[in-house]
Amino acid sequence: MRAAVFYEPNTPFIIEDIELDPPGPGEALVKIAVSGVCHSDYHLVTGSTQHPLPVVAGHEGAGVVEAVGPGVTRVRPGDHVVLSWVPTCGECFYCQHGLPAQCEATIAPLWAGTLLDGTTRLSKNGQTIYHFSGLGTFAEYAVVPQLSCVPIRRDVPLTVAALVGCAVTTGIGAALNTAQIRPGSSVVVFGCGGVGLNIIQGAALAGATTIIAVDVVPAKMDLARQFGATHMVNSREVDAQRAIEELTAGRGADYALEASGVPAVQRLAYDAIRRGGTVTYVGIGPHDAVVPLPAGRLPREDKTLKGSYYGGANPQRDMPMILDLYAAGRLKLDELISRRYPLAAINEAFAAMLSGEVARGVIIFD
């Protein structure tokens, strides 16, 4: 099958034919229809994500189940599925305590680049190729754990469904599950890419009345308004903190959610909330990055800091719910897709993402 394989940091993806083994026990073979282009995959390119190489990247995808291995009960051939890069067992300590994205049964093998049994299904001429996040959606097919498959309604386009595999669930979940935004509140969102735009949508769903979008790309200001922001701040042109204070009666926002993962912006998000406010860090930066915070002020100001991984989502519960909201006209998902690319243009797709000129690019498979 054709796949985009990544071999070394700071090199392009290579499009080539590789071998794919059939699904084993508890696994499914999925024909990939669409894969989103996400910044988390780019962390492989820079080397900031430590991961075994070579690897088939891609973790935001949707497709159709073609075959299943022994013991599979969640899906059957013909099912339309969104692929979750955080499969959850539902039984471990973290799953039982409301943190399924930290699932003890699945997190270690996935970061090792394997499936849940510690092996891979990908190779070329005898060389092992790893799966990114237990998926590898930059390929025509993927063998994945059945726990990664979320069956969805067939009337939703797979182009839209793919985005629910990461950006949409991460953003909406951060607003609803992690920050738990209250009706009538003020919210500031830093970074208006695929995740940030969905944080804005989540804030609107929660009933926030003031939603401030902060970015440096003018085109994203227009998108932010389309997705529900009430005010836009270009932090390259104005003092963002002062602008936020002016929009929140001089106090700062009730909630700040940071989607860029840039340490300087993460600090700005802390400063943007009022006393007693909550900042939620959603964007993932380099593992060794440090955010300096005022330790003396933190307790005096009663501020709360949270992290949000995968939007605190339970994929089997939240992804179908999100698609129901889309089908009911309450969420904009088609509008997230700025460009469509063939697999052969994957490096072009990443260049467009890095330039900030797209909300989301997607790879379309025939």
C-alpha positions in Angstrom: 0.0 0.0 0.0 1.0 3.6 -0.4 2.0 5.5 2.7 3.9 8.7 3.8 6.9 7.4 5.8 9.0 9.6 8.0 12.6 8.5 8.5 14.7 11.2 10.1 14.1 14.6 11.9 14.1 17.6 9.6 13.5 15.6 6.4 10.4 15.4 4.3 7.9 12.6 4.3 8.6 9.9 1.6 5.7 8.5 -0.3 6.4 4.8 -1.0 4.9 1.3 -1.1 5.1 -0.6 2.2 3.8 -3.9 3.6 0.8 -4.1 5.9 0.1 -7.3 7.9 -3.5 -8.4 8.5 -5.3 -7.5 11.7 -4.5 -9.6 14.8 -6.7 -10.4 17.7 -8.7 -7.3 18.8 -7.7 -5.3 15.7 -9.4 -4.0 12.6 -8.3 -3.1 9.1 -9.6 0.3 8.1 -9.5 1.8 4.6 -8.6 5.4 5.3 -10.8 7.9 3.5 -9.5 11.2 5.0 -6.6 12.2 7.2 -6.2 15.6 8.8 -2.9 17.4 8.8 -2.2 18.3 12.5 0.7 20.2 14.1 1.2 17.2 16.5 2.5 15.2 13.5 5.0 18.1 12.8 6.6 17.5 16.2 7.9 14.3 14.6 9.6 16.3 11.9 11.3 18.7 14.3 12.4 15.9 16.6 10.6 17.4 19.6 8.5 14.3 19.9 10.7 11.4 20.7 9.4 8.5 18.7 10.8 5.3 17.1 11.6 5.8 13.4 10.7 5.2 10.6 7.1 5.8 11.2 3.8 6.3 9.3 2.4 9.5 10.9 -1.1 10.7 10.9 -3.5 10.5 13.9 -6.6 12.3 12.7 -8.5 10.1 10.4 -11.8 8.4 9.4 -12.6 5.5 7.1 -14.4 2.3 6.6 -13.7 -1.0 8.3 -12.7 -3.7 5.7 -11.8 -6.6 8.0 -11.5 -7.5 11.6 -9.3 -9.9 13.6 -10.3 -12.6 16.1 -12.3 -11.4 19.1 -13.4 -8.0 17.7 -16.9 -7.0 18.9 -17.0 -3.2 18.6 -17.0 -3.0 14.8 -17.7 -5.0 11.8 -16.8 -4.7 8.1 -18.7 -1.8 6.4 -18.8 0.4 9.6 -17.9 4.0 9.2 -15.4 4.9 11.9 -13.5 7.8 13.4 -10.1 6.7 14.6 -9.1 7.8 18.1 -5.5 8.2 18.9 -6.3 7.6 22.6 -7.9 4.2 22.8 -9.4 3.7 26.3 -9.9 0.4 28.1 -12.6 1.7 30.4 -11.3 -0.3 33.3 -7.9 1.1 34.6 -7.5 3.7 37.4 -7.5 6.7 35.1 -10.5 5.5 33.0 -12.4 4.9 36.2 -11.5 8.4 37.5 -12.6 10.4 34.6 -9.3 10.7 32.7 -9.6 8.3 29.9 -6.9 10.0 27.8 -4.4 8.8 30.5 -5.4 5.2 30.1 -2.8 3.0 31.7 -3.5 0.0 29.4 -2.8 1.8 26.2 -0.6 4.9 26.6 2.8 3.1 26.8 2.6 0.9 23.7 1.2 3.8 21.6 4.1 6.1 22.5 6.4 3.2 21.7 5.0 3.2 18.1 3.4 -0.2 18.3 -0.1 -1.6 18.7 -1.3 -2.8 22.0 0.5 -6.1 21.8 3.9 -4.3 21.5 4.4 -5.1 17.8 3.7 -3.3 14.5 1.9 -4.3 11.3 4.0 -2.2 9.1 7.3 -3.0 7.3 9.4 -2.5 4.2 11.8 -5.1 2.9 12.0 -6.6 6.4 12.5 -3.3 8.2 10.0 -2.5 10.9 8.0 0.7 10.4 6.1 2.1 13.4 2.6 3.5 13.9 2.1 7.0 15.2 -0.3 7.0 18.1 -1.3 3.4 17.3 -2.8 4.6 14.0 -0.7 5.9 11.0 -3.4 7.5 9.0 -1.1 8.9 6.3 -1.6 5.6 4.4 -4.2 4.0 2.3 -5.0 1.5 5.0 -4.4 1.1 8.8 -4.5 -1.8 11.1 -5.6 -0.4 14.5 -6.9 -1.6 17.9 -10.6 -2.0 18.0 -10.5 0.3 21.0 -9.4 3.1 18.6 -12.5 2.6 16.4 -15.5 4.8 17.1 -18.5 3.8 14.9 -20.4 6.8 13.6 -23.6 7.6 11.7 -23.3 7.1 8.0 -25.0 10.4 7.0 -21.9 12.4 8.1 -19.2 12.9 5.4 -16.0 11.1 6.3 -14.2 14.4 5.4 -15.8 16.0 8.3 -15.7 13.0 10.6 -11.9 12.8 10.3 -11.4 16.1 12.0 -13.3 14.8 15.0 -10.4 12.4 15.5 -8.3 15.2 17.0 -8.8 19.0 16.5 -12.6 19.1 17.0 -12.7 16.8 20.0 -9.6 18.4 21.6 -11.0 21.9 21.3 -14.6 21.3 22.2 -13.6 19.0 25.0 -11.2 21.5 26.4 -14.0 24.0 26.7 -16.8 21.7 28.0 -15.0 18.9 29.8 -11.8 20.5 31.2 -12.4 24.2 31.6 -16.2 23.6 32.2 -17.1 27.1 31.0 -20.2 28.5 32.6 -23.1 30.3 30.8 -22.7 34.1 30.8 -18.9 34.0 31.3 -16.0 35.7 29.5 -13.5 33.5 27.6 -10.3 34.4 25.8 -8.8 31.9 23.3 -5.2 32.1 22.3 -4.4 30.6 18.8 -7.1 30.2 16.2 -6.0 27.2 14.3 -8.0 24.0 14.1 -8.0 23.4 17.8 -8.5 27.1 18.8 -11.5 27.5 16.5 -13.1 24.5 18.1 -12.4 25.9 21.6 -14.4 28.9 20.4 -17.2 26.7 19.3 -17.2 24.9 22.6 -17.3 28.2 24.5 -20.3 29.3 22.4 -22.0 25.9 23.1 -21.4 26.4 26.8 -23.2 29.8 26.7 -20.2 32.2 27.1 -21.3 35.7 26.2 -17.8 37.3 25.7 -15.5 35.2 23.5 -12.2 36.9 22.7 -10.0 35.4 20.0 -6.3 36.2 20.0 -4.0 35.5 17.0 -1.4 37.2 14.8 -2.8 36.1 11.4 -5.5 38.5 10.1 -7.3 35.8 8.1 -7.8 33.8 11.3 -9.6 36.8 12.8 -12.3 36.4 10.2 -12.5 32.7 10.8 -12.7 33.2 14.6 -15.8 35.5 14.1 -17.4 32.9 11.9 -17.0 30.2 14.5 -18.4 32.3 17.3 -15.9 34.8 18.7 -17.4 38.1 19.7 -14.2 40.1 19.7 -10.8 39.7 17.9 -7.4 40.8 19.1 -4.4 40.8 16.8 -1.5 40.5 19.3 1.0 41.6 16.7 -0.8 45.0 16.4 -2.0 45.8 19.9 -1.1 45.0 23.5 -3.2 41.8 23.9 -3.4 41.9 27.7 -4.6 45.5 27.7 -7.2 44.8 25.0 -8.5 41.8 27.0 -8.8 43.9 30.2 -10.7 46.6 28.3 -13.2 44.0 27.1 -13.7 42.5 30.6 -14.3 45.6 32.7 -10.6 45.8 33.7 -10.6 42.5 35.5 -9.5 39.9 32.9 -11.4 37.0 31.5 -13.1 34.3 33.6 -11.4 31.7 31.4 -8.4 31.6 29.2 -7.6 28.6 26.9 -4.2 28.5 25.2 -4.0 26.4 22.0 -0.6 27.3 20.5 1.8 25.6 23.0 4.2 28.6 22.8 5.6 29.3 26.3 5.3 33.1 25.9 1.7 32.8 24.9 1.0 30.4 27.8 2.3 33.0 30.2 0.1 35.6 28.5 -2.9 33.4 29.0 -2.1 33.3 32.8 -2.0 37.0 32.9 -5.2 37.4 30.9 -7.5 35.9 33.5 -9.1 37.7 36.5 -8.6 36.8 40.1 -10.3 33.5 40.7 -10.1 32.7 36.9 -9.1 29.5 35.2 -6.4 29.0 32.5 -6.4 25.8 30.6 -3.4 24.8 28.6 -4.4 22.8 25.5 -1.6 23.4 22.9 1.4 21.0 23.2 4.8 22.6 22.9 8.3 21.1 23.1 8.7 18.7 26.0 11.5 20.7 27.6 9.8 24.1 27.3 9.3 26.0 30.6 6.7 28.6 31.4 7.7 31.1 34.1 4.8 31.8 36.4 4.6 34.2 39.4 4.6 31.8 42.3 3.9 34.6 44.8 0.8 35.8 42.9 -0.7 32.5 42.1 -2.1 31.7 45.6 -3.0 35.3 46.4 -5.0 35.6 43.2 -6.9 32.3 43.6 -6.1 31.4 40.0 -6.6 27.8 38.7 -4.3 26.2 36.1 -5.4 23.1 34.2 -4.0 20.9 31.4 -6.3 19.4 28.8 -5.2 16.3 26.9 -7.5 15.3 24.0 -10.1 17.6 25.5 -10.6 15.3 28.5 -12.7 13.3 26.1 -14.2 9.8 26.3 -14.0 9.1 22.5 -16.8 6.5 22.4 -19.2 9.0 24.1 -18.0 12.4 22.9 -17.3 11.8 19.2 -20.8 10.6 18.3 -22.2 13.5 20.4 -20.1 16.0 18.4 -21.3 14.6 15.1 -24.9 14.7 16.3 -24.4 18.4 17.1 -23.0 18.9 13.6 -25.9 17.1 12.0 -28.3 19.3 14.0 -26.6 22.4 12.6 -25.1 23.5 15.9 -21.4 23.0 14.9 -19.4 24.2 11.9 -17.1 21.5 10.7 -17.2 21.8 6.9 -15.9 25.3 7.3 -12.8 24.1 9.1 -11.4 22.5 5.9 -9.4 25.1 4.0 -7.7 22.8 1.5 -7.7 19.2 0.2 -4.6 17.4 -0.9 -3.6 14.0 -2.4 -1.2 11.9 -0.4 1.6 12.9 -2.8 1.3 16.5 -1.7 1.6 15.9 2.0 4.8 18.0 2.4 3.0 20.9 0.7 0.1 20.4 3.1 2.5 20.8 6.1 4.1 23.9 4.6 0.6 25.5 4.3 -0.2 24.6 7.9 3.0 26.1 9.2 2.4 29.3 7.3 -0.9 29.8 9.1 -2.8 30.2 5.8 -5.2 27.2 6.5 -7.5 26.3 9.4 -7.2 22.6 8.5 -5.8 20.8 5.5 -6.9 17.2 4.8 -5.4 14.4 2.8 -8.0 12.7 0.6 -7.6 9.1 -0.4 -9.3 7.7 -3.5 
